[in-house]
Amino acid sequence: MHLIELQSHLDNLLDPARLKDYCPNGLQVEGRAEVGRVLCGVTASQALIDHAVRGGHDAILVHHGYFWRGEDGRITGIRRRRLQALLANDISLFAYHLPLDVHPELGNNAQLGKLMGWEAEARFAELDLGWIGRPAAAAETAEQLMRALAARLGRDPMLVGDGGRQVRRVAWCTGAAQGYFEQAIAAGADLFVSGEISEPTVHLARESGVPYIAAGHHATERYGVLALAHHLRATCGLEAEFVDLDNPV
């Protein structure tokens, strides 16, 4: 498949132009013109690039790429080594941040809900990033839901607040969405699940009576790019591989 064809396919699928993001979405680093093998992962770390080099991949597709707003843009140190490895090996880098969060089928929130058996009923927060709906089991407590998350994600989430509260409506937003906690409460959530947690989150959970689960930024955002790998294999005939490089955060 030609690189430009792949770029057009991904841009049409994820529609990044409609979203104001913190980074450029789409093709961030241009490599060879023909693409047959794509390596998919959460973050464009040096370890992921090295895996792509060893595997003879033509392109990398991630959720967390480069050139974030507010970063020092100088190409030195770690940034230089990463870009040098991509360019020296003629490997393209595609990154889709918010477009992969909000996609109704392949997105991180859609895929986490599917993994957990949660039935989405509505959206909330800016860009409709937050999802809210019914949990998989009726009359499930926050602590029981936390244990279900641990089993599915393969890591121990952090639960703050009332673990015994019954969860009739669960809200979720993958990654670092602790800033949407108040909006989740206003939307009628009995529990909010995200990836990360901040110091004020603890007080809000305790004082509102709505518990909060931090299930891991990386852990909650594995599934969108995994779904993209399946999509590329099924629709584009590409050899698309997903690799999960462990990250405890």
C-alpha positions in Angstrom: 0.0 0.0 0.0 1.3 3.5 -0.8 2.1 5.7 2.2 -0.2 8.4 0.9 -3.1 5.9 0.5 -2.6 4.8 4.1 -2.5 8.3 5.3 -5.7 9.1 3.4 -7.4 6.0 4.8 -6.6 6.7 8.4 -7.5 10.4 8.1 -10.8 9.6 6.6 -11.5 6.9 9.3 -10.5 9.1 12.3 -11.3 12.6 10.9 -8.6 14.5 12.9 -9.4 17.8 11.2 -12.6 18.2 13.2 -10.8 18.2 16.5 -8.6 20.8 18.2 -5.8 18.7 19.7 -2.6 19.2 21.7 -0.5 17.7 18.9 -0.5 17.2 15.1 -2.5 14.1 14.2 -1.8 11.9 11.2 1.5 11.4 9.5 4.2 12.9 11.8 7.3 11.5 10.3 7.5 10.5 6.6 9.3 7.3 5.7 9.4 5.0 2.7 6.7 5.3 0.0 5.4 1.7 0.2 4.0 0.2 3.4 3.4 -3.5 3.9 4.1 -3.9 7.6 2.8 -1.6 10.4 3.7 -1.8 14.1 1.0 -0.5 16.4 1.6 0.6 20.0 0.4 3.1 22.6 3.4 5.4 22.6 6.2 6.1 20.2 9.0 5.3 22.7 12.5 4.3 21.8 11.6 0.7 22.7 8.8 0.7 20.2 10.9 2.2 17.5 13.6 -0.4 18.2 11.0 -3.2 17.9 10.0 -1.8 14.5 13.5 -1.7 13.3 14.2 -5.3 14.3 10.9 -6.4 12.8 11.4 -4.7 9.4 8.3 -2.6 9.8 7.6 0.2 7.3 5.5 2.3 9.6 4.5 2.8 13.2 1.0 3.8 14.4 0.5 5.1 17.9 -1.9 7.0 20.2 0.9 9.1 21.8 3.2 10.6 19.2 5.4 13.7 19.1 5.4 17.5 18.9 3.1 18.2 21.8 2.0 21.7 22.4 4.2 23.5 24.9 7.1 21.1 24.5 10.7 22.3 23.8 10.9 21.8 20.1 14.6 21.4 19.8 15.8 18.1 18.3 18.3 17.1 21.0 18.9 14.1 23.4 16.0 11.6 23.5 14.0 13.4 20.8 17.1 13.4 18.5 17.7 9.6 19.1 14.1 8.7 18.4 13.8 10.8 15.2 17.2 9.6 14.0 16.2 6.0 14.3 13.0 6.6 12.4 14.7 8.6 9.6 17.8 6.3 9.3 15.5 3.3 8.8 13.0 5.1 6.6 10.1 4.3 9.0 7.0 6.5 9.0 5.2 7.5 12.2 1.5 8.0 12.4 -0.1 9.3 15.6 -3.8 9.9 16.5 -4.5 11.3 19.9 -8.0 12.7 20.5 -9.3 11.2 17.2 -8.6 7.8 18.7 -10.2 8.6 22.0 -13.5 9.7 20.5 -14.1 7.3 17.6 -17.4 5.6 18.3 -16.2 2.1 17.4 -12.4 1.9 17.3 -11.8 4.5 20.0 -10.2 3.9 23.4 -13.5 4.6 25.3 -15.5 2.5 22.9 -13.1 -0.4 23.2 -12.8 -0.2 27.0 -16.5 -0.2 27.3 -16.7 -3.2 25.0 -14.0 -5.0 26.9 -15.8 -4.5 30.2 -19.3 -5.1 28.9 -20.5 -1.6 29.8 -23.5 -0.3 27.8 -23.0 3.3 26.8 -26.1 5.5 26.9 -24.7 9.0 26.6 -21.6 11.2 26.3 -20.4 14.2 28.4 -17.5 16.6 28.7 -15.8 18.6 25.9 -15.8 16.9 22.5 -18.0 14.2 24.0 -14.9 12.5 25.4 -16.6 11.0 28.4 -18.9 8.0 28.2 -21.7 7.0 30.6 -23.9 4.0 30.8 -24.8 0.8 32.6 -22.3 -1.6 34.0 -22.1 -5.3 33.0 -23.7 -6.6 36.2 -26.7 -5.1 38.0 -26.3 -4.0 41.6 -22.5 -4.2 41.2 -20.5 -2.3 43.8 -17.6 0.0 43.0 -15.2 -2.5 44.6 -16.6 -5.4 42.6 -16.2 -3.4 39.4 -12.7 -2.5 40.4 -11.9 -6.2 40.7 -13.4 -6.9 37.3 -11.2 -4.1 35.8 -8.1 -5.7 37.5 -8.9 -9.0 35.9 -9.4 -7.6 32.4 -6.6 -5.1 32.4 -4.0 -7.3 34.2 -3.1 -4.6 36.8 -4.4 -3.4 40.1 -6.4 -0.2 39.8 -6.7 2.4 42.6 -10.1 2.9 44.1 -10.8 6.0 46.2 -14.1 6.8 47.9 -17.0 4.5 48.8 -16.2 1.1 47.5 -19.5 -0.2 48.7 -21.6 2.1 46.6 -23.8 0.4 44.1 -23.1 1.3 40.5 -26.2 1.7 38.4 -24.4 4.2 36.0 -20.7 4.0 35.3 -18.9 6.9 33.6 -15.5 6.4 32.0 -12.9 8.3 30.0 -9.5 6.7 29.3 -6.1 8.2 29.9 -5.7 11.4 32.0 -9.3 12.4 32.4 -9.5 13.1 36.1 -10.4 16.7 35.3 -13.7 15.5 34.0 -14.7 13.9 37.4 -17.1 16.7 38.3 -18.8 16.6 34.9 -19.2 12.8 35.3 -20.9 13.4 38.7 -23.2 16.0 37.1 -24.1 13.5 34.4 -25.4 11.2 37.0 -22.5 8.7 37.5 -22.3 6.4 40.5 -18.6 5.8 39.7 -16.0 7.4 37.4 -13.2 5.3 35.8 -10.2 6.9 34.1 -6.5 6.2 33.8 -4.8 8.6 36.1 -5.5 10.3 39.4 -4.5 13.7 40.9 -4.4 14.8 44.6 -7.7 16.8 44.3 -9.5 13.7 42.9 -9.3 12.0 46.2 -11.1 14.8 48.1 -13.8 15.0 45.4 -14.5 11.3 45.6 -14.7 11.4 49.4 -16.8 14.5 49.6 -19.2 13.8 46.7 -19.8 10.2 47.7 -19.0 9.1 44.1 -16.0 6.8 44.0 -13.2 7.1 41.5 -11.1 4.4 39.9 -7.7 5.1 38.4 -7.0 2.0 36.2 -3.8 3.2 34.5 -3.3 5.6 31.6 -1.5 3.0 29.4 -3.7 0.2 30.5 -6.9 2.0 29.5 -5.5 3.2 26.2 -4.2 -0.1 24.8 -7.4 -1.1 23.1 -8.0 1.7 20.5 -4.7 1.2 18.7 -5.2 -2.6 19.1 -8.5 -2.2 17.3 -6.8 -0.1 14.6 -4.3 -3.0 14.0 -7.2 -5.4 13.5 -8.9 -2.9 11.2 -5.8 -2.4 9.0 -5.4 -6.2 8.6 -9.0 -6.6 7.7 -9.6 -3.7 5.4 -6.2 -2.8 3.9 -4.5 -6.2 3.7 -1.5 -4.9 5.7 0.6 -6.9 8.1 -0.3 -4.9 11.2 1.1 -6.0 14.5 0.2 -4.7 18.0 2.9 -4.8 20.7 2.1 -3.9 24.3 5.2 -2.5 26.0 4.5 -2.5 29.7 4.0 0.8 31.5 2.9 0.9 35.1 1.3 4.3 34.9 
